Amino acid sequence: MGFFEKPTGAPLLPGRPEPISKERIRRALDSQDYNYGADEDGDIWGGWDNNTFWFVLLGKAQEILVIRGRWDKRLDPQQRAEVLPVLDDWSRQHIFPKPLTVTFAEDNDLRVFGEVAIDCENGITDEQLLLHIEAGIRTCLDMFAEISKQFPNARD
């Protein structure tokens, strides 16, 4: 085989890539007997180890799957300077999830989120979708566990 020739072997994963949809996300979650719900926008959410996760489709054609988890603990906004180096260390040592912080005006609590984005413009197989969902959840949970070690006195 020379440069730029299409491979003729069997595909690496079974199944055919299909467009991503909220229905396919629900089917993937159902296949694992996960409990989940949907908000008024139809965005899918669920809880794992007391942390909330959202499964959102973004992009012009709703082709980007974003798995966003929120750590179940709260910090004071003044602790941002303490938590940012922990999140920076995480980012240097791990490809994902992308950590971020948000201070909510209604309660003035600093919250930590983890986010994994997958471009599904060319479709995604059922096997790939489930792999990405599970990797997004597990890696966020790993990050949250690390943050919990660093901030054992964070509020519920």
N, C-alpha and C positions, 0 to 999 in steps of 0.2 A: 504494500500500500504506500503510495506517495503522499506528499503534502496535500492537504485540502481535499482529500477524497473522503466521501462518506463511508463510515464503517458499515459493513454488511452483516455483522454478527447479530446475535439475539440481543434484545434490549436488556439492560441491567436490572430493571425492575419490571415485574409483571404489571399488566394494566395499561390503559391508554390515558394519556394526559387529557383532562377535561377542564373546562373553565371552573374557576373557584366560585362558590356561591354559599350563602348562609345555610341553604338546605344541605349541602355537602358537609359543611362544618357540623351541623346537627347530627347527620348520619355518622360521622366519625366519632363524635362524642357518645352517641347511642351505642356504637359498636363496643365501647369500653364500659358501658353501663354507668357513665358519669352523669351526675345530677347537674342540671343547668337551667337557666331561664333566659328570657329576652326582655329588654327594656322597651320603652315606647317607640324607639327608633328601629326596633328589630335587632339591635346589637345583642349578641349572645354573651352571657356571663355565667360564671360558676365559681364555686369556692373549693380551694384545696388547702388543707392544713390551716384553716381560718383566714387565708389570704384570698382576695377577690381577683378574678381574672376576667378579662374581656377579650372577645374574638371579633375584631372589627375589620371590615373591608374598606379600603381607601383607594384613591386613584381615580382617574377619569372614567375608567371602565370597571371600577370596583375590583381591580386585579391584584391588589396588594393586601395580603393577609397580615394583620398586626395582632400579635398576642401580647397583651399588656396585663401585667400583674401588679397588684398593690400590696405592699407589706402591711401586715395587720397591726403594726405598732405605730405610735405617733411620737414625734419629737417636738421640742420647743423650737421655734424659728431661730433662736440664738444658737442652736446646735448645728446649723448648716455648715459653719466653718469646721466643725469636728467631723461631720459625716462625709463631706466632699472628698477628703483624702482617702477615706475608706472606699468610696465609689470609684475614685480614680485608680486606686490599686486594683480593684476588681476589673476595671476596663483594660488595664495593662496586662493582666494575667489571663483574661478570658475574651473570646471573640464575641460572645453574647451571654446574657441579655445586656442591652444598653441600659445603664441605670440613669434615673433622673429624679429630681426632687421637685415637689410642688408645695407651696404654702396656701392653704385654703382660707379665704377671707372669712367664711362663716364661723370657723372655730379657731382660726389662727394657728392651726397645727401644721407642722412640717411632715409631709408624707413622702415615702420612697416608693418608686415604681421601677419595674423592669420591663423592657420592651424588646420583642423580637419581630422583625418585619421580613416577610417573604414575598418576593415578586413572583406572581403566578401568571404573568402575562401570556406565557405560552402554554398554560394549563398545568395541571398537577394530577398525578395519579392518586387513587385512594390511599395507597400505601405511603406515598410521600406526604400526603396531607396529615395522616395520623402521626407519622414520624415527626413532622414539624410541630404539631400541636403538643405532643408529649415532650419534645425537646424544649419547647418554649416554657411549658409548665415546670418541668424539672429544673431547668437552669435558673429560672426565677426563684424557685424554692431554695436552690443551693445558695443563691446570692442573699436571699432573705435570712437564711440560717447564719451566714457569715456576718451580716449586719447585726443580727440578734446577739451574736457572741460579743461584738464590739460595743453594743449598747444594751446591756442586760436590764437596765432600768427604764427602758422606753415604755411609754404608757400604752395600755390597750385602747 
